[in-house]
Amino acid sequence: MGKMKETGILKWPLNNNKNSTKSKKEDKKKWIHSADTLTSGHVAYLVKFLGSTEVDKPKGIEVVKDGIRKLKFNQQLKKAEGTKTPKVELTISIDGVAIQEPKTKAIQHQYPLHRISYCADDKAEKRFFSFIAKEEETDK
């Protein structure tokens, strides 16, 4: 059986704003990016890419947690071997998500929006963001 689903896990530095005096109502009104950037452009983030793994279901927080757990374990093994977690550029637009090498801009993974079935952060550790996408060569 071919690959059913793939989940990508990304990690970025945590921005601690625990001492912020703003109310939650004020935070909701202020967006990081302009509406024009979000609808007709793209946003890019430099992140650490933990990898991708197969999952059994197209959505669900438990599926995400299992994927994160598996990739964090693999990351620890690689770290013990002396391998650093690679940094990549995560580009998000209304067309989809792309993961590319930051210096050469070589695309490592690209997922059109219609192939992404689920995305979430890890509620326990906010530094992790993941998404589930169908592989392009299969309809699974």
Secondary structure as UniProt FT lines:
FT   STRAND          5..11
FT   TURN            18..19
FT   HELIX           24..29
FT   HELIX           35..40
FT   STRAND          42..55
FT   HELIX           61..80
FT   TURN            81..82
FT   STRAND          87..93
FT   TURN            94..95
FT   STRAND          96..100
FT   TURN            102..104
FT   STRAND          107..112
FT   HELIX           113..115
FT   STRAND          116..121
FT   TURN            126..127
FT   STRAND          128..134
FT   TURN            136..137
//
